[in-house]
Amino acid sequence: MINSSVSSDFILVGFSDQPQLERRLFIVVLISYLLTLVGNTIIILISSIDSKLKTPMYFFLTHLSFVDICFTTSIVPQLLWNLKGPAKTITAVGCAVQLYVSLTLGSTECILLAAMAFDRYAAVCKPLHYVTVMNPQLCRALAGISWLSGIGNALIQGTITLWLPRCGHLWLHHFFCEVPSMIKLACVDIHANEVQLFVASLVLLLLPLALILTSYGHIAKAVIRIKSSQAWRRALGTCGSHLMVVSLFYGSITAIYIQPNSSYAHTHGKFISLFYTVMTPTLNPLIYTLRNKEVKGALGRLFNRASGV
């Protein structure tokens, strides 16, 4: 049963029931993907070569940009292929690779955003000890924990999901291979899998989110005690970009993974997934560059250097 269920191609139904929407989505997704590649590559480049950006914040931002590039690349090329042509299939191997890679990177981003929130807490609440607290060893350890957590979660959830017997069910009502939609193909009771998915979501979504909210709670308390409009502006400048990224990412992904069987997830699931897989990685570099004077300054120095000025 298992062998027969992994030997055939999966059919990604996606948005095939709305041909007019597919044509529009192809253009939107293609433009978003190109912007994601360019924007995140620029952030990685300037963070690597500009000495003024050799700080913990940009260390984590570099990892976030790399995650976003890889995350979208694991999904968007296949999505564009399916949106453009009549073929809506993906091989069993391709589906497994997409499942493991996207799950690894999505889980890594959850932990990485929590690490970035702790960095912002140290910058605002412990400014005199910031360099000591956010030392290179701790930064590398937090980044390593983020990646290892993502890989571990993908190996566990992905393997359990792929080994579910599907009895020939190959029609995937989604535009990529994702755990909540994959387990619905199973021809056995999936209650245990849904519980396991919920527990994993608690650990990798709500726990990091709780740490993020705790960090920003301490930041708000510290700023309120100062009672200075300048301190408020500085805190907003320091934390505003990260808060916007967290809101966009967590606001969309929790709707899919915390309550995968809710009527809202059933009705709007594909569009919610489209937002956090395509739009959020596009918006991240724009948010960090438009709201950050240091990044804009580094971009100016980079262009001046390139033009020989």
C-alpha positions in Angstrom: 0.0 0.0 0.0 2.8 2.4 0.9 4.9 1.5 -2.1 2.0 2.1 -4.5 1.2 5.4 -2.8 4.7 6.9 -3.5 5.2 5.5 -7.0 2.8 7.9 -8.8 2.9 11.7 -9.4 0.8 13.9 -7.2 -1.7 16.3 -8.8 -1.5 19.8 -7.3 -5.1 21.1 -7.8 -4.1 24.6 -6.6 -6.1 27.3 -8.3 -7.0 25.2 -11.4 -10.7 25.7 -10.7 -10.2 29.5 -11.4 -8.4 29.8 -14.8 -8.7 33.6 -14.9 -7.2 33.9 -11.5 -4.3 31.6 -12.5 -3.2 33.9 -15.2 -3.2 36.9 -12.9 -1.5 34.9 -10.1 1.3 33.9 -12.5 2.3 37.5 -13.1 2.0 38.4 -9.4 3.9 35.4 -8.2 6.6 35.8 -10.8 7.2 39.5 -9.9 7.1 38.7 -6.2 9.6 35.9 -6.6 12.1 38.2 -8.5 11.7 40.9 -5.9 12.3 38.3 -3.2 15.5 37.1 -4.8 16.8 40.6 -5.5 15.8 42.2 -2.2 17.1 39.4 0.1 20.3 39.0 -1.9 21.0 42.7 -1.5 20.5 42.4 2.3 22.9 39.4 2.4 25.4 41.3 0.3 25.4 44.6 2.2 25.4 42.8 5.6 28.5 40.8 4.5 30.6 43.6 3.1 29.6 46.7 5.1 31.6 47.0 8.3 29.0 49.1 10.0 26.5 46.2 9.7 28.7 43.7 11.5 26.2 43.5 14.4 24.1 40.7 15.8 20.9 42.2 14.3 22.3 41.9 10.8 23.8 38.5 11.5 20.3 37.2 12.2 18.8 39.3 9.3 21.3 37.6 6.9 20.1 34.2 8.1 16.5 35.3 7.7 17.1 36.6 4.1 18.8 33.3 3.2 15.9 31.3 4.7 13.4 33.4 2.7 15.3 32.9 -0.6 15.5 29.1 -0.1 11.9 28.9 1.2 10.4 30.6 -1.8 12.7 28.7 -4.2 11.4 25.4 -2.8 7.9 26.3 -3.7 7.5 29.1 -6.4 9.2 27.5 -9.5 6.8 24.5 -9.3 3.9 26.9 -8.6 4.8 29.0 -11.7 5.0 25.9 -13.8 1.6 24.7 -12.7 0.0 28.1 -13.1 1.3 28.6 -16.6 0.7 25.2 -18.2 -2.0 22.5 -18.2 0.1 20.1 -16.3 -0.5 20.2 -12.5 1.6 17.3 -11.4 4.6 16.9 -9.2 6.6 13.7 -8.9 6.6 11.8 -5.6 10.3 12.6 -5.1 9.7 16.2 -5.9 6.8 16.4 -3.5 8.9 14.8 -0.7 11.8 17.2 -1.3 9.5 20.2 -1.3 7.8 19.0 1.9 11.1 18.5 3.7 12.8 21.7 2.5 9.8 24.0 3.0 9.1 22.5 6.4 12.7 22.9 7.5 12.9 26.5 6.4 9.5 27.5 7.7 10.3 26.0 11.1 13.7 27.6 11.1 12.2 31.0 10.5 9.9 30.7 13.5 12.8 30.2 15.9 14.9 32.7 14.1 12.3 35.5 14.6 12.3 34.7 18.3 16.1 35.0 18.4 15.9 38.3 16.7 13.3 39.5 19.3 15.8 38.6 22.1 18.4 40.6 20.3 16.1 43.6 20.2 15.3 43.1 23.9 19.0 43.1 24.7 19.6 46.3 22.6 16.8 48.3 24.3 16.8 46.9 27.8 20.5 46.1 28.3 22.2 48.7 26.1 25.3 49.0 28.3 25.8 45.2 28.3 24.5 44.6 24.8 27.9 43.6 23.3 28.6 41.3 26.2 25.2 39.7 26.1 24.9 39.3 22.3 28.4 37.9 21.9 29.4 36.0 18.7 29.2 32.7 20.4 25.6 33.2 21.6 24.6 34.5 18.1 26.0 31.5 16.4 24.4 29.2 19.0 20.9 30.8 18.5 21.3 30.5 14.7 22.4 26.9 15.1 19.4 26.1 17.4 17.1 27.7 14.8 18.4 25.5 12.0 18.6 22.3 14.0 15.1 22.8 15.3 13.8 23.3 11.7 15.7 20.2 10.4 14.5 18.1 13.3 10.9 19.1 12.9 11.0 18.4 9.2 12.5 15.0 9.6 9.9 14.0 12.2 6.8 15.5 10.7 7.8 15.0 7.1 8.7 11.3 7.5 5.5 10.5 9.4 3.4 12.3 6.8 5.0 10.6 3.8 4.7 7.1 5.4 0.9 7.5 5.8 -0.9 5.0 3.4 -2.8 6.9 0.8 -4.5 4.1 -1.1 -4.0 5.8 -4.5 -5.2 9.2 -3.3 -3.0 11.7 -5.3 -5.2 14.8 -5.7 -3.7 17.4 -3.4 -6.0 20.4 -3.0 -3.1 22.8 -2.6 -0.4 24.4 -4.7 2.5 22.7 -2.9 3.2 19.7 -0.7 2.5 20.9 2.9 1.8 18.7 5.9 -1.8 19.8 6.7 -2.9 19.1 3.1 -0.8 15.9 2.8 -2.2 14.1 5.8 -5.7 14.6 4.4 -4.8 12.2 1.6 -4.4 9.3 4.0 -6.9 6.5 4.0 -6.5 5.7 7.7 -7.5 7.5 10.8 -5.4 10.7 11.0 -6.5 11.9 14.5 -3.1 11.0 15.9 -1.3 12.9 13.1 -3.5 16.0 13.7 -2.6 15.9 17.4 1.1 15.5 16.5 0.8 18.5 14.1 -1.0 20.6 16.8 1.7 19.8 19.4 4.5 20.6 16.9 2.7 23.8 16.0 2.5 24.7 19.7 6.2 24.2 20.2 7.4 25.8 16.9 4.8 28.5 16.5 3.2 29.6 19.8 6.3 29.1 22.0 8.5 31.4 19.8 5.6 33.8 19.6 5.3 33.8 23.4 9.0 34.5 23.7 8.6 37.4 21.1 5.7 38.9 23.0 7.6 38.6 26.3 10.6 40.3 24.8 8.5 43.2 23.5 6.6 43.4 26.8 9.9 44.0 28.6 10.9 46.6 25.8 7.6 48.4 26.3 8.1 48.5 30.1 11.6 49.9 29.7 10.5 52.6 27.3 7.5 53.6 29.5 9.8 54.0 32.5 12.0 56.4 30.6 9.0 58.6 29.7 10.7 60.1 26.7 9.3 60.7 23.2 12.8 60.3 21.8 13.1 56.9 23.6 9.8 55.9 22.0 11.0 56.9 18.5 14.3 55.0 19.1 12.6 51.9 20.3 10.1 52.0 17.3 13.0 52.5 14.9 14.9 49.6 16.5 12.0 47.2 16.8 9.4 48.4 14.3 10.7 46.4 11.3 10.9 43.2 13.2 7.4 43.6 14.7 6.0 44.1 11.2 7.7 41.0 9.9 6.5 38.9 12.9 3.0 40.1 12.4 2.9 39.2 8.7 4.5 35.8 9.2 2.7 34.6 12.3 -0.6 36.2 11.4 -0.9 34.0 8.3 0.9 30.8 9.2 -0.9 30.2 12.6 -4.3 30.1 10.8 -3.1 27.0 8.8 -1.1 25.1 11.4 -2.9 25.7 14.7 -6.4 24.9 13.3 -5.9 23.1 10.0 -9.5 21.7 10.0 -11.2 25.1 10.8 -13.8 26.3 8.2 -11.6 29.4 7.7 -8.5 27.3 6.9 -10.6 25.2 4.5 -12.0 28.2 2.7 -9.0 30.5 2.5 -6.2 28.1 3.2 -4.6 28.3 -0.3 -4.6 32.1 -0.2 -3.2 32.3 3.3 -0.4 29.9 2.3 0.2 32.0 -0.8 0.7 35.0 1.5 3.3 33.5 3.8 5.1 31.6 1.1 5.3 34.3 -1.6 4.3 37.7 -0.3 6.0 37.7 3.2 9.5 36.9 1.8 9.0 39.7 -0.7 7.9 42.2 1.9 10.6 41.4 4.4 13.5 43.1 2.6 11.3 46.1 1.7 10.3 46.5 5.4 13.9 46.3 6.6 15.3 48.7 4.0 12.5 51.3 3.9 12.3 51.6 7.7 16.0 51.3 8.5 18.5 54.2 8.1 21.5 51.9 8.6 20.4 49.7 5.6 19.6 52.7 3.4 23.0 54.1 4.3 24.8 50.9 3.5 22.9 50.7 0.2 24.1 54.2 -0.6 27.7 53.3 0.2 27.4 50.2 -1.9 26.1 52.1 -5.0 28.7 54.7 -4.6 31.4 52.1 -4.5 30.0 50.4 -7.5 29.9 53.6 -9.5 33.4 54.5 -8.5 32.4 57.7 -6.5 
